[in-house]
Amino acid sequence: MKKMFKDFSDHKMIQKSFGWIKKNLDPERSYIIFENDLNKQADSIFSETIIAYQYLKKGGYTWKKVCDATDSKEYLVIQIDPGNEDETLGKVIGYGFPKGTVYYLYKAET
């Protein structure tokens, strides 16, 4: 099994690209990735005031904050269990990410 990050649960920000993220996803896990283009909006998706972080903590989810300074983008990569990806995505989206935030859903290979 391929590990996505050395310590996925530490919630610290790392400097990497979207390409790096995609190459390092574990195919046996599912992921929600939120992308924020800082050229289009100043609000950061890394702000702990976003209520989604409380939902993620309460649900025991693990995530990583990834910043791509070259492209002025930030990514919140949330590891989720395979099976109910669409339902989980719907719940997380409902917890107040800034308008214009793009999301990607990667489902585990079965």
TIMARLUM-10553 format. One record per residue: residue number from 1; x, y, z of N, C-alpha, C in turn. Coordinates in Angstrom, 3 decimals. Last residue first. Layout:
N
{nr:NUM n.X:X n.Y:Y n.Z:Z ca.X:X ca.Y:Y ca.Z:Z c.X:X c.Y:Y c.Z:Z} .
...
% end
This chain:
110
{nr:110 n.X:-11.056 n.Y:-0.442 n.Z:-7.006 ca.X:-11.528 ca.Y:-1.695 ca.Z:-6.401 c.X:-11.208 c.Y:-2.881 c.Z:-7.267} .
{nr:109 n.X:-9.575 n.Y:2.533 n.Z:-6.058 ca.X:-9.665 ca.Y:1.507 ca.Z:-7.087 c.X:-10.083 c.Y:0.211 c.Z:-6.424} .
{nr:108 n.X:-11.399 n.Y:5.172 n.Z:-4.518 ca.X:-10.464 ca.Y:4.062 ca.Z:-4.429 c.X:-10.675 c.Y:3.102 c.Z:-5.594} .
{nr:107 n.X:-11.918 n.Y:8.312 n.Z:-6.122 ca.X:-12.438 ca.Y:7.094 ca.Z:-5.505 c.X:-11.398 c.Y:5.987 c.Z:-5.567} .
{nr:106 n.X:-11.612 n.Y:11.630 n.Z:-5.658 ca.X:-10.863 ca.Y:10.469 ca.Z:-6.133 c.X:-11.355 c.Y:9.254 c.Z:-5.383} .
{nr:105 n.X:-12.951 n.Y:14.630 n.Z:-6.494 ca.X:-13.220 ca.Y:13.419 ca.Z:-5.734 c.X:-12.487 c.Y:12.265 c.Z:-6.401} .
{nr:104 n.X:-12.325 n.Y:18.063 n.Z:-6.074 ca.X:-12.095 ca.Y:16.843 ca.Z:-6.851 c.X:-12.387 c.Y:15.668 c.Z:-5.929} .
{nr:103 n.X:-13.534 n.Y:21.432 n.Z:-6.200 ca.X:-13.269 ca.Y:20.185 ca.Z:-5.506 c.X:-13.091 c.Y:19.043 c.Z:-6.497} .
{nr:102 n.X:-12.900 n.Y:24.914 n.Z:-5.834 ca.X:-13.078 ca.Y:23.761 ca.Z:-6.712 c.X:-12.811 c.Y:22.501 c.Z:-5.895} .
{nr:101 n.X:-14.481 n.Y:27.761 n.Z:-4.632 ca.X:-13.562 ca.Y:26.678 ca.Z:-4.309 c.X:-13.906 c.Y:25.478 c.Z:-5.192} .
{nr:100 n.X:-16.436 n.Y:29.608 n.Z:-5.058 ca.X:-15.394 ca.Y:29.507 ca.Z:-6.070 c.X:-14.362 c.Y:28.436 c.Z:-5.781} .
{nr:99 n.X:-16.885 n.Y:30.594 n.Z:-1.703 ca.X:-17.460 ca.Y:30.473 ca.Z:-3.047 c.X:-16.313 c.Y:30.440 c.Z:-4.063} .
{nr:98 n.X:-15.216 n.Y:28.770 n.Z:0.904 ca.X:-15.462 ca.Y:29.996 ca.Z:0.146 c.X:-16.028 c.Y:29.697 c.Z:-1.237} .
{nr:97 n.X:-17.108 n.Y:26.242 n.Z:2.658 ca.X:-15.895 ca.Y:26.657 ca.Z:1.959 c.X:-16.210 c.Y:27.905 c.Z:1.137} .
{nr:96 n.X:-19.295 n.Y:25.233 n.Z:4.501 ca.X:-18.834 ca.Y:26.591 ca.Z:4.356 c.X:-17.470 c.Y:26.887 c.Z:3.748} .
{nr:95 n.X:-20.315 n.Y:22.615 n.Z:4.637 ca.X:-19.775 ca.Y:23.264 ca.Z:5.828 c.X:-18.944 c.Y:24.511 c.Z:5.530} .
{nr:94 n.X:-21.083 n.Y:21.217 n.Z:2.396 ca.X:-22.095 ca.Y:21.989 ca.Z:3.106 c.X:-21.585 c.Y:22.763 c.Z:4.310} .
{nr:93 n.X:-18.892 n.Y:19.697 n.Z:1.727 ca.X:-19.166 ca.Y:20.910 ca.Z:0.949 c.X:-20.137 c.Y:21.818 c.Z:1.696} .
{nr:92 n.X:-19.245 n.Y:17.544 n.Z:3.503 ca.X:-18.117 ca.Y:18.457 ca.Z:3.688 c.X:-18.360 c.Y:19.775 c.Z:2.938} .
{nr:91 n.X:-21.563 n.Y:16.281 n.Z:2.447 ca.X:-21.539 ca.Y:16.797 ca.Z:3.818 c.X:-20.440 c.Y:17.837 c.Z:3.996} .
{nr:90 n.X:-20.724 n.Y:15.575 n.Z:-0.133 ca.X:-21.875 ca.Y:16.458 ca.Z:0.066 c.X:-21.891 c.Y:17.080 c.Z:1.446} .
{nr:89 n.X:-18.626 n.Y:13.789 n.Z:0.476 ca.X:-18.358 ca.Y:15.036 ca.Z:-0.238 c.X:-19.483 c.Y:16.033 c.Z:-0.011} .
{nr:88 n.X:-20.118 n.Y:11.708 n.Z:1.625 ca.X:-19.137 ca.Y:12.438 ca.Z:2.436 c.X:-18.809 c.Y:13.781 c.Z:1.792} .
{nr:87 n.X:-21.580 n.Y:10.882 n.Z:-0.634 ca.X:-22.272 ca.Y:11.358 ca.Z:0.563 c.X:-21.330 c.Y:12.188 c.Z:1.441} .
{nr:86 n.X:-19.498 n.Y:10.045 n.Z:-2.314 ca.X:-20.394 ca.Y:11.129 ca.Z:-2.732 c.X:-21.132 c.Y:11.733 c.Z:-1.544} .
{nr:85 n.X:-18.252 n.Y:7.924 n.Z:-0.805 ca.X:-17.526 ca.Y:9.142 ca.Z:-1.185 c.X:-18.451 c.Y:10.304 c.Z:-1.525} .
{nr:84 n.X:-18.668 n.Y:5.513 n.Z:0.543 ca.X:-19.675 ca.Y:6.575 ca.Z:0.606 c.X:-19.073 c.Y:7.922 c.Z:0.219} .
{nr:83 n.X:-16.376 n.Y:3.891 n.Z:-0.376 ca.X:-17.739 ca.Y:3.403 ca.Z:-0.246 c.X:-18.811 c.Y:4.469 c.Z:-0.263} .
{nr:82 n.X:-13.352 n.Y:4.440 n.Z:1.498 ca.X:-14.054 ca.Y:4.082 ca.Z:0.266 c.X:-15.487 c.Y:3.635 c.Z:0.563} .
{nr:81 n.X:-12.856 n.Y:7.147 n.Z:3.749 ca.X:-13.025 ca.Y:5.721 ca.Z:3.524 c.X:-13.751 c.Y:5.470 c.Z:2.211} .
{nr:80 n.X:-10.606 n.Y:9.853 n.Z:2.879 ca.X:-11.888 ca.Y:9.321 ca.Z:3.340 c.X:-11.957 c.Y:7.818 c.Z:3.052} .
{nr:79 n.X:-8.476 n.Y:12.557 n.Z:3.353 ca.X:-8.536 ca.Y:11.116 ca.Z:3.112 c.X:-9.841 c.Y:10.587 c.Z:3.704} .
{nr:78 n.X:-8.261 n.Y:15.598 n.Z:1.796 ca.X:-8.927 ca.Y:14.869 ca.Z:2.876 c.X:-9.001 c.Y:13.402 c.Z:2.495} .
{nr:77 n.X:-6.391 n.Y:18.310 n.Z:1.167 ca.X:-6.520 ca.Y:16.918 ca.Z:0.746 c.X:-7.051 c.Y:16.127 c.Z:1.939} .
{nr:76 n.X:-6.616 n.Y:21.418 n.Z:0.022 ca.X:-6.930 ca.Y:20.678 ca.Z:1.229 c.X:-7.233 c.Y:19.258 c.Z:0.777} .
{nr:75 n.X:-4.382 n.Y:23.591 n.Z:-1.552 ca.X:-5.184 ca.Y:22.377 ca.Z:-1.644 c.X:-5.389 c.Y:21.791 c.Z:-0.256} .
{nr:74 n.X:-3.847 n.Y:26.668 n.Z:-3.222 ca.X:-3.765 ca.Y:25.866 ca.Z:-2.021 c.X:-4.762 c.Y:24.721 c.Z:-2.147} .
{nr:73 n.X:-1.851 n.Y:28.506 n.Z:-5.526 ca.X:-3.016 ca.Y:27.687 ca.Z:-5.204 c.X:-2.762 c.Y:26.934 c.Z:-3.909} .
{nr:72 n.X:0.130 n.Y:29.824 n.Z:-7.056 ca.X:-0.711 ca.Y:30.555 ca.Z:-6.097 c.X:-2.006 c.Y:29.798 c.Z:-5.804} .
{nr:71 n.X:1.952 n.Y:28.364 n.Z:-8.456 ca.X:0.661 ca.Y:28.620 ca.Z:-9.102 c.X:-0.311 c.Y:29.411 c.Z:-8.229} .
{nr:70 n.X:4.072 n.Y:28.409 n.Z:-6.593 ca.X:4.319 ca.Y:28.724 ca.Z:-8.004 c.X:3.025 c.Y:29.105 c.Z:-8.710} .
{nr:69 n.X:3.047 n.Y:27.468 n.Z:-4.209 ca.X:3.382 ca.Y:28.891 ca.Z:-4.316 c.X:3.602 c.Y:29.311 c.Z:-5.765} .
{nr:68 n.X:0.843 n.Y:25.403 n.Z:-3.250 ca.X:1.664 ca.Y:25.493 ca.Z:-4.456 c.X:1.930 c.Y:26.972 c.Z:-4.704} .
{nr:67 n.X:0.299 n.Y:23.668 n.Z:-0.275 ca.X:0.375 ca.Y:24.983 ca.Z:-0.919 c.X:1.307 c.Y:24.900 c.Z:-2.115} .
{nr:66 n.X:-1.843 n.Y:21.585 n.Z:1.440 ca.X:-0.764 ca.Y:21.637 ca.Z:0.462 c.X:-0.827 c.Y:22.988 c.Z:-0.242} .
{nr:65 n.X:-2.738 n.Y:19.976 n.Z:4.324 ca.X:-2.807 ca.Y:21.265 ca.Z:3.627 c.X:-1.587 c.Y:21.352 c.Z:2.727} .
{nr:64 n.X:-4.426 n.Y:16.943 n.Z:4.866 ca.X:-3.154 ca.Y:17.636 ca.Z:4.705 c.X:-3.426 c.Y:18.926 c.Z:3.933} .
{nr:63 n.X:-6.278 n.Y:14.828 n.Z:7.128 ca.X:-6.118 ca.Y:15.720 ca.Z:5.987 c.X:-4.742 c.Y:16.348 c.Z:5.995} .
{nr:62 n.X:-8.557 n.Y:12.428 n.Z:8.383 ca.X:-7.199 ca.Y:12.948 ca.Z:8.293 c.X:-7.095 c.Y:13.801 c.Z:7.042} .
{nr:61 n.X:-11.447 n.Y:12.358 n.Z:10.542 ca.X:-10.810 ca.Y:12.363 ca.Z:9.221 c.X:-9.368 c.Y:12.856 c.Z:9.325} .
{nr:60 n.X:-13.077 n.Y:12.289 n.Z:12.766 ca.X:-11.832 ca.Y:11.531 ca.Z:12.784 c.X:-11.141 c.Y:11.434 c.Z:11.430} .
{nr:59 n.X:-15.279 n.Y:13.881 n.Z:12.997 ca.X:-15.431 ca.Y:12.628 ca.Z:12.268 c.X:-14.176 c.Y:11.778 c.Z:12.223} .
{nr:58 n.X:-14.220 n.Y:16.112 n.Z:14.271 ca.X:-15.217 ca.Y:15.309 ca.Z:14.978 c.X:-15.375 c.Y:13.933 c.Z:14.328} .
{nr:57 n.X:-12.595 n.Y:17.104 n.Z:12.189 ca.X:-12.015 ca.Y:16.670 ca.Z:13.465 c.X:-12.958 c.Y:15.733 c.Z:14.203} .
{nr:56 n.X:-14.533 n.Y:17.707 n.Z:10.237 ca.X:-13.462 ca.Y:16.751 ca.Z:9.944 c.X:-12.835 c.Y:16.211 c.Z:11.231} .
{nr:55 n.X:-16.082 n.Y:19.628 n.Z:11.584 ca.X:-16.702 ca.Y:18.398 ca.Z:11.113 c.X:-15.638 c.Y:17.322 c.Z:10.875} .
{nr:54 n.X:-14.146 n.Y:21.601 n.Z:11.897 ca.X:-14.753 ca.Y:21.003 ca.Z:13.092 c.X:-15.403 c.Y:19.670 c.Z:12.731} .
{nr:53 n.X:-13.679 n.Y:22.227 n.Z:9.222 ca.X:-12.592 ca.Y:21.650 ca.Z:10.022 c.X:-13.127 c.Y:21.010 c.Z:11.306} .
{nr:52 n.X:-16.036 n.Y:23.441 n.Z:8.404 ca.X:-15.721 ca.Y:22.095 ca.Z:7.901 c.X:-14.615 c.Y:21.441 c.Z:8.725} .
{nr:51 n.X:-16.077 n.Y:26.060 n.Z:9.235 ca.X:-16.719 ca.Y:25.060 ca.Z:10.090 c.X:-16.425 c.Y:23.626 c.Z:9.643} .
{nr:50 n.X:-13.282 n.Y:28.008 n.Z:9.183 ca.X:-14.225 ca.Y:27.296 ca.Z:8.322 c.X:-14.770 c.Y:26.120 c.Z:9.124} .
{nr:49 n.X:-11.312 n.Y:28.817 n.Z:10.845 ca.X:-12.651 ca.Y:29.313 ca.Z:11.143 c.X:-13.704 c.Y:28.671 c.Z:10.238} .
{nr:48 n.X:-8.886 n.Y:28.010 n.Z:9.924 ca.X:-9.532 ca.Y:27.104 ca.Z:10.869 c.X:-10.920 c.Y:27.603 c.Z:11.280} .
{nr:47 n.X:-8.105 n.Y:28.436 n.Z:6.618 ca.X:-8.573 ca.Y:29.123 ca.Z:7.808 c.X:-9.339 c.Y:28.156 c.Z:8.706} .
{nr:46 n.X:-7.484 n.Y:27.341 n.Z:4.230 ca.X:-6.749 ca.Y:26.832 ca.Z:5.376 c.X:-7.193 c.Y:27.476 c.Z:6.688} .
{nr:45 n.X:-8.612 n.Y:28.625 n.Z:2.205 ca.X:-9.339 ca.Y:27.441 ca.Z:2.670 c.X:-8.612 c.Y:26.793 c.Z:3.845} .
{nr:44 n.X:-8.586 n.Y:32.178 n.Z:2.356 ca.X:-7.856 ca.Y:30.918 ca.Z:2.392 c.X:-8.756 c.Y:29.777 c.Z:2.844} .
{nr:43 n.X:-9.626 n.Y:34.741 n.Z:0.262 ca.X:-9.966 ca.Y:33.898 ca.Z:1.406 c.X:-9.261 c.Y:32.558 c.Z:1.308} .
{nr:42 n.X:-9.109 n.Y:35.979 n.Z:-2.139 ca.X:-8.121 ca.Y:36.137 ca.Z:-1.071 c.X:-8.387 c.Y:35.227 c.Z:0.121} .
{nr:41 n.X:-9.379 n.Y:34.682 n.Z:-5.416 ca.X:-10.001 ca.Y:35.069 ca.Z:-4.153 c.X:-8.959 c.Y:35.059 c.Z:-3.037} .
{nr:40 n.X:-7.731 n.Y:34.400 n.Z:-7.611 ca.X:-9.136 ca.Y:34.731 ca.Z:-7.834 c.X:-9.865 c.Y:35.135 c.Z:-6.563} .
{nr:39 n.X:-5.278 n.Y:33.675 n.Z:-6.742 ca.X:-5.330 ca.Y:34.780 ca.Z:-7.703 c.X:-6.766 c.Y:35.255 c.Z:-7.917} .
{nr:38 n.X:-5.663 n.Y:31.428 n.Z:-5.242 ca.X:-5.475 ca.Y:32.690 ca.Z:-4.515 c.X:-5.410 c.Y:33.903 c.Z:-5.433} .
{nr:37 n.X:-7.800 n.Y:28.956 n.Z:-5.689 ca.X:-6.910 ca.Y:29.777 ca.Z:-6.494 c.X:-6.802 c.Y:31.150 c.Z:-5.831} .
{nr:36 n.X:-8.123 n.Y:25.999 n.Z:-4.020 ca.X:-8.415 ca.Y:27.425 ca.Z:-3.929 c.X:-7.355 c.Y:28.190 c.Z:-4.707} .
{nr:35 n.X:-9.535 n.Y:22.821 n.Z:-3.948 ca.X:-8.526 ca.Y:23.698 ca.Z:-4.556 c.X:-9.003 c.Y:25.139 c.Z:-4.468} .
{nr:34 n.X:-9.892 n.Y:19.879 n.Z:-2.132 ca.X:-10.406 ca.Y:21.222 ca.Z:-2.379 c.X:-9.261 c.Y:22.072 c.Z:-2.903} .
{nr:33 n.X:-10.368 n.Y:16.535 n.Z:-2.602 ca.X:-9.351 ca.Y:17.592 ca.Z:-2.683 c.X:-10.052 c.Y:18.903 c.Z:-3.008} .
{nr:32 n.X:-11.008 n.Y:13.565 n.Z:-1.049 ca.X:-11.635 ca.Y:14.799 ca.Z:-1.504 c.X:-10.524 c.Y:15.835 c.Z:-1.499} .
{nr:31 n.X:-10.294 n.Y:10.125 n.Z:-1.691 ca.X:-9.880 ca.Y:11.474 ca.Z:-1.287 c.X:-10.831 c.Y:12.526 c.Z:-1.826} .
{nr:30 n.X:-9.793 n.Y:6.713 n.Z:-0.705 ca.X:-10.517 ca.Y:7.741 ca.Z:-1.433 c.X:-10.148 c.Y:9.095 c.Z:-0.861} .
{nr:29 n.X:-7.352 n.Y:4.060 n.Z:-1.165 ca.X:-8.093 ca.Y:5.026 ca.Z:-0.345 c.X:-8.848 c.Y:5.982 c.Z:-1.267} .
{nr:28 n.X:-5.826 n.Y:2.639 n.Z:-2.869 ca.X:-6.752 ca.Y:1.874 ca.Z:-2.043 c.X:-7.596 c.Y:2.763 c.Z:-1.131} .
{nr:27 n.X:-4.023 n.Y:4.363 n.Z:-4.043 ca.X:-5.156 ca.Y:3.893 ca.Z:-4.853 c.X:-6.176 c.Y:3.075 c.Z:-4.067} .
{nr:26 n.X:-2.923 n.Y:7.186 n.Z:-2.462 ca.X:-2.989 ca.Y:5.744 ca.Z:-2.273 c.X:-4.205 c.Y:5.229 c.Z:-3.054} .
{nr:25 n.X:-1.289 n.Y:9.775 n.Z:-4.205 ca.X:-2.517 ca.Y:9.255 ca.Z:-3.612 c.X:-2.453 c.Y:7.734 c.Z:-3.548} .
{nr:24 n.X:0.893 n.Y:10.853 n.Z:-5.508 ca.X:1.103 ca.Y:10.263 ca.Z:-4.189 c.X:-0.170 c.Y:9.800 c.Z:-3.493} .
{nr:23 n.X:0.161 n.Y:12.060 n.Z:-7.859 ca.X:1.113 ca.Y:10.944 ca.Z:-7.935 c.X:1.230 c.Y:10.196 c.Z:-6.612} .
{nr:22 n.X:-1.433 n.Y:14.162 n.Z:-6.894 ca.X:-2.033 ca.Y:13.067 ca.Z:-7.665 c.X:-1.119 c.Y:11.846 c.Z:-7.735} .
{nr:21 n.X:0.552 n.Y:15.787 n.Z:-5.652 ca.X:-0.545 ca.Y:15.203 ca.Z:-4.886 c.X:-1.098 c.Y:13.985 c.Z:-5.623} .
{nr:20 n.X:2.097 n.Y:16.545 n.Z:-7.847 ca.X:2.703 ca.Y:15.738 ca.Z:-6.788 c.X:1.620 c.Y:15.044 c.Z:-5.965} .
{nr:19 n.X:0.222 n.Y:18.125 n.Z:-9.191 ca.X:0.774 ca.Y:16.928 ca.Z:-9.826 c.X:1.391 c.Y:15.990 c.Z:-8.810} .
{nr:18 n.X:-0.022 n.Y:20.216 n.Z:-7.417 ca.X:-1.164 ca.Y:19.334 ca.Z:-7.613 c.X:-0.712 c.Y:18.031 c.Z:-8.273} .
{nr:17 n.X:3.033 n.Y:20.504 n.Z:-5.421 ca.X:2.146 ca.Y:20.838 ca.Z:-6.530 c.X:0.970 c.Y:19.870 c.Z:-6.601} .
{nr:16 n.X:3.979 n.Y:21.730 n.Z:-2.114 ca.X:4.023 ca.Y:20.772 ca.Z:-3.216 c.X:3.057 c.Y:21.225 c.Z:-4.296} .
{nr:15 n.X:4.681 n.Y:22.354 n.Z:1.050 ca.X:4.827 ca.Y:23.029 ca.Z:-0.238 c.X:5.021 c.Y:21.975 c.Z:-1.328} .
{nr:14 n.X:2.318 n.Y:21.748 n.Z:3.698 ca.X:3.544 ca.Y:21.432 ca.Z:2.974 c.X:3.518 c.Y:22.152 c.Z:1.628} .
{nr:13 n.X:0.958 n.Y:22.285 n.Z:6.915 ca.X:1.018 ca.Y:22.654 ca.Z:5.508 c.X:2.374 c.Y:22.251 c.Z:4.924} .
{nr:12 n.X:-0.284 n.Y:19.695 n.Z:9.112 ca.X:0.614 ca.Y:20.811 ca.Z:8.785 c.X:0.603 c.Y:21.067 c.Z:7.287} .
{nr:11 n.X:-1.732 n.Y:17.499 n.Z:9.923 ca.X:-2.466 ca.Y:18.680 ca.Z:9.470 c.X:-1.575 c.Y:19.888 c.Z:9.170} .
{nr:10 n.X:-0.904 n.Y:14.990 n.Z:10.608 ca.X:-0.385 ca.Y:16.110 ca.Z:11.405 c.X:-1.002 c.Y:17.456 c.Z:11.028} .
{nr:9 n.X:-1.673 n.Y:12.760 n.Z:9.156 ca.X:-2.584 ca.Y:13.259 ca.Z:10.177 c.X:-2.065 c.Y:14.469 c.Z:10.958} .
{nr:8 n.X:0.327 n.Y:11.934 n.Z:7.441 ca.X:-0.874 ca.Y:12.532 ca.Z:6.874 c.X:-1.731 c.Y:13.217 c.Z:7.924} .
{nr:7 n.X:3.439 n.Y:11.834 n.Z:7.220 ca.X:2.539 ca.Y:11.899 ca.Z:8.367 c.X:1.297 c.Y:12.665 c.Z:7.938} .
{nr:6 n.X:4.136 n.Y:11.316 n.Z:4.473 ca.X:4.865 ca.Y:10.716 ca.Z:5.592 c.X:4.006 c.Y:10.701 c.Z:6.857} .
{nr:5 n.X:1.345 n.Y:10.651 n.Z:2.361 ca.X:2.310 ca.Y:11.564 ca.Z:2.948 c.X:2.965 c.Y:10.868 c.Z:4.130} .
{nr:4 n.X:0.301 n.Y:8.199 n.Z:1.270 ca.X:0.237 ca.Y:9.481 ca.Z:0.582 c.X:1.295 c.Y:10.448 c.Z:1.089} .
{nr:3 n.X:1.692 n.Y:4.995 n.Z:0.790 ca.X:1.293 ca.Y:6.049 ca.Z:1.726 c.X:1.321 c.Y:7.387 c.Z:1.013} .
{nr:2 n.X:0.582 n.Y:2.161 n.Z:-0.868 ca.X:1.351 ca.Y:3.388 ca.Z:-0.997 c.X:0.830 c.Y:4.430 c.Z:-0.009} .
{nr:1 n.X:0.842 n.Y:-1.182 n.Z:0.000 ca.X:0.000 ca.Y:0.000 ca.Z:0.000 c.X:0.888 c.Y:1.247 c.Z:0.000} .
% end
